[in-house]
Amino acid sequence: MADDLALAPVANTDIVTTNNGPVRGYVEDGLDVFKGLRYGAPPTGLARFRPPAPPAAWTEPADAVGYGAPAIQSGMAPGERGSSAGDPPAPDEPASSEDCLFLNVWTPGLASAKRPVMVWLHGGGFANGSGGAAMYDGGALSRKGDAVTVTVNHRLNVFGYLHLGEVFGPEYAQSGVAGMLDIVQALEWVRDNISAFGGDPGNVTIFGESGGGWKVSLLLAMPGARGLFHKAVIQSGPGLTAKPVAEADKTARTLLAALKVDSPEGLAAVPTTELSRASVTVGGEAMRLYTPVLDGVAIPRHPFQPDASPLNADVPVLIGTNKDEATLFLFTHPKFGDFTEEDVAKQARTLAGDKADALVAALRAAYPDYSPTHLYAAVATATGMWAGSVKLAERKAAQGAAPAFMYMLTWETPVSRGRLRSPHAVEIPLVFDNVEKARNFVGRGDDPQGVADQMSDAWLAFARTGDPGWAAYDTATRTTKLFDVESQVVSDPLPEVRKVLSD
């Protein structure tokens, strides 16, 4: 369990017996809350880069009243934690550590009630983030939907996805998917223990945003995760592929050379800070240097390339994006607000090649009031998360088994004088019904709560029944729910943009 008990409330829950040992949480506003539940042994020393192991069992009740340590963040030392509007840490989140295999549970009660279970996988790519971010507090969602909410920490960046199998042999064949195997072990913990927390292990929904959506995508193609979840939600993070082994091996060899290390024992002995700092100096974009590897076993094939993996064809999928994803990433760019038409054309040529002119024309027709800055962002959004989400939905629907449902958040946050419009991650506090925890992101007034009421209702309905409340997606109708203060269901939003970008 997490060590810091300074914030422990006075009212404790009843003791719950898990397969690792007894635990005791606290009562908060009618919910039983358990934070910092250990689901894996510390992945340190020679366990670094290896699949997770069960924790050592305990016999005395362990207090689960504070978040467990988040994973080491990309390029940072233990204890260091970045922040963004889309992923601010909770005030009581402890320092980061390699010892990070913890999860958190919010439940309306411990009696056996077969409540739907919603397991959240955090964003931050595969590089940063934690299940203890402020907006991920599961209390409101559990309270509103009589559901059990779970958030998870797991290994990230070089500690979770450094592929050493080609260098160090079979014992390290799964090092490039260690962080994903952590998530599988967390889902096994849910299967084995969640009924003691009032949840139904036969009705588990995995949901995640950005990198978390990519994690959900990959789990849909992982045999080890088969049967551990029954519905899946992919928010602004379509993961069509995993990283090729050759590319991952090249990064690993470059890092080992930089560290002057040539053995597993030598690598295990490298101090955490030195390893973390060195990991981002080997060349390439830090957010994409260390991502899950197509190892042929844990991830035997790309999840949605060239088609949807048949492994979980029977699992319904809810997928979508926000209208202006890219504004969040561009907001700190020195030219944000001052991009020119020439910049837009150049961006389109870079991202869409010979389709550039047609794409810009289609986006300009779809968004006639957009400035060059917002068109610049629209090009990045359309060619990235939106196009990938459409492909994923098409390929899921083509299986003709469980349905795919599609949404788009079109509501625009008023913060920063409205310049962000509908940015990446702004749906998170709406889905979690955590508007009051995210006023700096969603703004003041009643509108954010109105949208949150709709989105959280839809997510809870999907978790409970597999139907969020609108028709499934297919290539004939392309039915999509547009979430706004006044939401609507439409057929084929952005049809001209889609046609330009279709293969």
FENGIVEN-V135969 format. One record per residue. RES is the residue in one small letter. BURIAL is + if it has 9 or more other ideal C-beta (glycine too) atoms within 8 Angstrom, else -. Layout:
RES_BURIAL, RES_BURIAL
This chain:
m_+, a_+, d_-, d_-, l_-, a_-, l_-, a_+, p_+, v_-, a_-, n_+, t_+, d_-, i_-, v_+, t_-, t_+, n_-, n_+, g_+, p_+, v_+, r_+, g_+, y_+, v_+, e_-, d_-, g_-, l_+, d_+, v_+, f_+, k_+, g_+, l_+, r_+, y_+, g_+, a_+, p_-, p_+, t_-, g_-, l_-, a_+, r_+, f_+, r_+, p_-, p_+, a_+, p_-, p_+, a_-, a_-, w_-, t_-, e_-, p_-, a_+, d_+, a_+, v_+, g_+, y_+, g_+, a_+, p_+, a_+, i_+, q_+, s_+, g_+, m_+, a_+, p_+, g_-, e_-, r_+, g_-, s_-, s_-, a_-, g_+, d_+, p_+, p_+, a_+, p_-, d_-, e_+, p_+, a_-, s_+, s_+, e_+, d_-, c_+, l_+, f_+, l_+, n_+, v_+, w_+, t_+, p_+, g_-, l_+, a_-, s_-, a_+, k_-, r_+, p_+, v_+, m_+, v_+, w_+, l_+, h_+, g_+, g_+, g_+, f_+, a_+, n_+, g_+, s_+, g_+, g_+, a_+, a_+, m_+, y_+, d_+, g_+, g_+, a_+, l_+, s_+, r_+, k_+, g_+, d_-, a_+, v_+, t_+, v_+, t_+, v_+, n_+, h_+, r_+, l_+, n_+, v_+, f_+, g_+, y_+, l_+, h_+, l_+, g_+, e_-, v_+, f_+, g_-, p_-, e_-, y_+, a_+, q_+, s_+, g_+, v_+, a_+, g_+, m_+, l_+, d_+, i_+, v_+, q_+, a_+, l_+, e_+, w_+, v_+, r_+, d_+, n_+, i_+, s_+, a_+, f_+, g_+, g_+, d_+, p_+, g_-, n_+, v_+, t_+, i_+, f_+, g_+, e_+, s_+, g_+, g_+, g_+, w_+, k_+, v_+, s_+, l_+, l_+, l_+, a_+, m_+, p_-, g_-, a_+, r_-, g_-, l_+, f_+, h_-, k_+, a_+, v_+, i_+, q_+, s_+, g_+, p_+, g_+, l_+, t_+, a_+, k_+, p_-, v_+, a_-, e_-, a_+, d_+, k_-, t_+, a_+, r_+, t_+, l_+, l_+, a_-, a_+, l_+, k_-, v_-, d_-, s_-, p_+, e_-, g_+, l_+, a_+, a_-, v_+, p_-, t_+, t_-, e_+, l_+, s_+, r_+, a_+, s_+, v_+, t_-, v_+, g_-, g_-, e_-, a_+, m_-, r_-, l_+, y_+, t_+, p_+, v_+, l_+, d_+, g_-, v_-, a_+, i_+, p_-, r_-, h_+, p_+, f_+, q_-, p_-, d_-, a_+, s_+, p_-, l_+, n_+, a_+, d_-, v_+, p_+, v_+, l_+, i_+, g_+, t_+, n_+, k_+, d_+, e_+, a_+, t_+, l_+, f_-, l_+, f_+, t_-, h_-, p_-, k_-, f_+, g_-, d_-, f_+, t_-, e_-, e_-, d_+, v_+, a_+, k_-, q_+, a_+, r_+, t_-, l_+, a_+, g_-, d_-, k_+, a_+, d_-, a_-, l_+, v_+, a_-, a_+, l_+, r_+, a_-, a_+, y_+, p_-, d_-, y_+, s_-, p_+, t_+, h_+, l_+, y_+, a_+, a_+, v_+, a_+, t_+, a_+, t_+, g_+, m_+, w_+, a_+, g_+, s_+, v_+, k_+, l_+, a_+, e_+, r_+, k_+, a_+, a_+, q_+, g_-, a_-, a_+, p_+, a_+, f_+, m_+, y_+, m_+, l_+, t_+, w_+, e_+, t_+, p_-, v_+, s_-, r_-, g_+, r_+, l_+, r_+, s_+, p_+, h_+, a_+, v_+, e_+, i_+, p_+, l_+, v_+, f_+, d_+, n_+, v_+, e_-, k_+, a_+, r_+, n_-, f_+, v_+, g_+, r_-, g_-, d_-, d_+, p_+, q_-, g_+, v_+, a_+, d_+, q_+, m_+, s_+, d_+, a_+, w_+, l_+, a_+, f_+, a_+, r_+, t_-, g_-, d_-, p_+, g_-, w_-, a_-, a_-, y_+, d_-, t_-, a_-, t_-, r_+, t_+, t_+, k_+, l_+, f_+, d_+, v_-, e_-, s_+, q_-, v_+, v_-, s_-, d_+, p_-, l_+, p_-, e_+, v_+, r_+, k_-, v_+, l_+, s_-, d_-
